[in-house]
Every structure is written in structure tokens, then in C-alpha cells.
Amino acid sequence: MSVVVGTFNLNNLFSRFNFRAEIDVDAGGDGPALRASYRFSNPDNVRIRRYRGALVRGKDAPGRGHIARRLLGTHEDIDIHPPDVGVWAVQQVEDIDTLRFFAHTELGDAYPHIVLIEGNDPRLIDLAVLSKLPLGAVTSWQHAVHPDAVSERVFGRDLLEVEVFNSDRNKRLITLFNNHLKSHFAPFDEDQIAGAIAANQRRRQQAEMIATIVAARTRPDSPYVIAGDMNDPPNSPSLAPFTTSNQLQLVDGLKNPVETRPAKADTPAPVGTAWTHRFKESGQPAQYELFDQIWLSPSLADRHDGSWILRRSTHSGQGSDHDPAVVRLAI
């Protein structure tokens, strides 16, 4: 049989319900501070979610539709249809209720097996798994610490470990390790150079801990996949532990992926097909990077028989500024 595994950053899949009562004024933000008071008939039935003083906004209906069609492989105007994805490692989901609602209303219950564990991120973005195949044990590594910084958790979100079984539930097919590593963002009111150095160091520590944890949880012949938004290209020094660990010997599953459609024209054009993220600074050429990655264990490398990027048709993205990446494995 074949197992098709994908990874996709859903770009802030927040609930369509941020609160149960309408609020028209945002307090805080970049502009002048605003003071406002609200009176609710039943204060116990009000939930307001904020981050850095701003209300958390739900993902709009067009955005939800776009990412749903990309997950289902049914987005309009694609030239090459990828194989039916059985297991998705997804990132940036608000909570389990949001994911269940989305899976029911937007995905038509195509993925009945769902996992999400609340992680460490103050923005409320968590890791999750959507699967057509039954799932087994689930382990969160959000409490892990790096030996060089034992006073704080190393994962800003989590490292989510999930067992994937065959339809009869009598054989474990793969173990999936879902990730979302530290971004390059540094608050604008802080030193940008120092912030970049700190972010790179944290990403390196996270990669080191992933390598350590996966090595301890697997055997040389174990079938496992490490996937997710790594926020760095595969050859980055920050991700060196993925390729230099003698214990893991990981294989990049996305070296020569097939695009479901050509990339939107750009100058300069992206080099090759192995990219999932586009970033363009004002006045500078766009940068194309493979941030969303799928690494295969040695036992799966020989069973890898195809890779795809579900390419967007715009520069700004369709519901997400990331493109989904998919591999097929002959198990």
C-alpha cells in the first residue's frame, strides 16, 4: 500500500468565533491607545481572545475555502493532480474545536482522525494532524529543554509525535513528528540584528533537540517522518542536526518535487521547484525557500516514490503564504 504524507502551514486558522459578542473597537495596536467599555447581558458567556492588546481575528470564509481546497487537492486550475493525501501535518491552528469545525464544514469529514494538543505559543498557534488513517499513541514534547538553556522550554510551539496505523489498526505504518520551528521575526521595537542571531540560535537548539528525541524514540530501521514548517531551508546551518546526526541519517523527501502548476511569473524566477515559501522585502527581489519540509528515515528513503508541491497561483498566497508539500511512500 501507499501512504501519502503532507505538511501545510495553514496561516492562522483561528476560529470564526473570536468572542460571543460583537466588539467594534480594537484597543491598542500601532495607533493611539483607545479606551472602550462593553456591557454584556451575561458576562459568564463572553470569551475575548487577544494577543499583544489586539483582538484575535478569525480566518475569513474565502481563506478557509482556499486552504480546504489545497488540502483536498481540488484547487481550481491545477495542471497536475497530486495523489490523495492520507495524513497531513499542519501548523498554526488555534485549538481543537476550531480544527474539528473546519474539518467538518470545509473538508466534509474527509479526515476523521484529528489530533491537536495545546502548545506553548502565546499567539495560540498549535500543531495538529489530520488523517484518513487511524492514529495510535500521541506524544507532546512541549516541555523539553535544551541542555544549554534548561530554564526554558526549547519548543516555542511543540514537537508532536503521532503514530499512524493501517486501516485494520493492526500495524503501525509510520511515526510522524510534526514541527514548527522559530521564525525569523523579531519585534520591530527590538534590535533586529540581535533578534536574528537569537532566532537562529533557538532554531538550531530546536533542531538539535528534535534529532536527540527522534533518535531516542526510534531504531535504525524504524519508519518515521519528520515534517513541518522549519522556517529555514534544508541546507541552513540551523538545521544541520538533521543531516549531520549519525544516529538519524535523514533523507530529504523534497529534493525534486513536481509542481501541480507552474509558479506565477516573477523576476527573477524561482530556481527549481523545491520551494514552498515566498518572501519579498520592499525594493528587493523575492526570496523562494523550502521552509516546509519532509524528512524521511533511512528505512523509508527506498520506499519514496514521488513528491509534489501544491503550487499557489498568486504571489501573496491563497489562504496561506505557504504551499503544501506532499510525499508518497510505498509501505
GIVENHU-V887988 format. One record per pair of residues at least 12 apart in sequence whose C-alpha atoms are under 7 Angstrom apart, sorted by the first residue. I is the first residue (numbers start at 1). J is the second residue. Records with the same first field share a line. If there is no record, write none. Layout:
I = J ; J
This chain:
1 = 330 ; 331
2 = 328 ; 329 ; 330 ; 331
3 = 86 ; 328 ; 329 ; 330 ; 331
4 = 84 ; 85 ; 86 ; 87 ; 326 ; 327 ; 328 ; 329
5 = 85 ; 86 ; 87 ; 88 ; 326 ; 327 ; 328
6 = 85 ; 87 ; 88 ; 89 ; 324 ; 325 ; 326 ; 327
7 = 88 ; 89 ; 90 ; 227 ; 228 ; 292 ; 324 ; 325 ; 326
8 = 89 ; 90 ; 91 ; 323 ; 324 ; 325
9 = 90 ; 91 ; 92 ; 229 ; 322
10 = 67 ; 90 ; 91 ; 92 ; 320
11 = 92 ; 320 ; 321
12 = 59 ; 92 ; 93 ; 125
13 = 59 ; 92 ; 93 ; 94
14 = 57 ; 58 ; 59 ; 93 ; 94 ; 98
15 = 58 ; 59 ; 94 ; 98
16 = 58 ; 59
17 = 58
18 = 48 ; 49 ; 56 ; 57 ; 58
19 = 46 ; 47 ; 48 ; 49
20 = 46 ; 47
21 = 46
26 = 54 ; 55
27 = 53 ; 54
28 = 53 ; 54
29 = 53 ; 54
51 = 123
63 = 318 ; 319
64 = 319
65 = 106
66 = 318 ; 319
67 = 318 ; 319 ; 320
68 = 106 ; 107
70 = 310
78 = 260 ; 261
79 = 260 ; 261
80 = 260 ; 261
81 = 260
82 = 260 ; 308
86 = 131 ; 132 ; 133
87 = 130 ; 131 ; 132
88 = 129 ; 130 ; 131
89 = 128 ; 129 ; 130 ; 178 ; 227 ; 228
90 = 127 ; 128 ; 129
91 = 126 ; 127 ; 128 ; 180
92 = 125 ; 126 ; 127
93 = 125 ; 126 ; 127
94 = 124 ; 125 ; 126
95 = 116 ; 118 ; 126
96 = 116
110 = 132
111 = 130 ; 131 ; 132
112 = 131 ; 132
113 = 130 ; 131 ; 132 ; 134 ; 135
114 = 129 ; 130 ; 131
115 = 128 ; 129 ; 130
116 = 128 ; 129
119 = 142 ; 157 ; 158
120 = 142 ; 156 ; 157 ; 158
121 = 156 ; 157
126 = 157
127 = 158 ; 160 ; 178
133 = 164 ; 165 ; 166 ; 167
134 = 164 ; 165 ; 166 ; 167 ; 169
135 = 163 ; 164 ; 165
136 = 162 ; 163 ; 164 ; 165
137 = 162 ; 163
138 = 161 ; 162 ; 163
139 = 160 ; 161 ; 162
140 = 158 ; 159 ; 160 ; 161
141 = 158 ; 159 ; 160
142 = 155 ; 157 ; 158 ; 159
146 = 205 ; 209
154 = 206
155 = 206
156 = 182
157 = 180
158 = 179
159 = 177 ; 178 ; 179
160 = 177 ; 178 ; 179
161 = 175 ; 176 ; 177 ; 178
162 = 175 ; 176 ; 177
163 = 175 ; 176
174 = 223 ; 224
175 = 223 ; 224 ; 225
176 = 224 ; 225 ; 226
177 = 225 ; 226 ; 227
178 = 226 ; 227 ; 228
179 = 227 ; 228 ; 229
180 = 228 ; 229 ; 230
181 = 203 ; 206 ; 229 ; 230 ; 231
182 = 199 ; 202 ; 203 ; 231
183 = 199 ; 231
184 = 196 ; 199
200 = 238
203 = 238
204 = 238 ; 239
207 = 239 ; 241 ; 242
208 = 241
211 = 241 ; 242
215 = 247 ; 248
221 = 299
222 = 299
223 = 297 ; 299 ; 300
224 = 296 ; 297
225 = 294 ; 295 ; 296 ; 297
226 = 294 ; 295 ; 296
227 = 293 ; 294 ; 295
228 = 292 ; 293 ; 294
229 = 291 ; 292 ; 293
230 = 291 ; 292 ; 293
231 = 291
232 = 291
233 = 289 ; 290 ; 291
249 = 298
250 = 295 ; 296 ; 297 ; 298
251 = 295 ; 296 ; 297 ; 298 ; 301
252 = 294 ; 295 ; 296
253 = 294 ; 295 ; 296 ; 327
254 = 274 ; 293 ; 294 ; 307
255 = 274
256 = 273 ; 274
257 = 273 ; 274 ; 307 ; 308 ; 309
258 = 273 ; 307 ; 308 ; 309
259 = 273 ; 308 ; 309 ; 310 ; 311
260 = 309 ; 310 ; 311
261 = 311
263 = 311 ; 313
264 = 313 ; 314 ; 315
268 = 285
270 = 288
274 = 290
275 = 288 ; 289 ; 290
276 = 289 ; 290 ; 291 ; 292 ; 322 ; 323 ; 324
277 = 289 ; 290 ; 291 ; 321 ; 322 ; 323
292 = 325
303 = 329 ; 330 ; 331
304 = 328 ; 329 ; 330
305 = 328 ; 329 ; 330
306 = 327 ; 328
307 = 326 ; 327 ; 328
308 = 325 ; 326 ; 327
309 = 323 ; 324 ; 325 ; 326
310 = 323 ; 324 ; 325
311 = 323
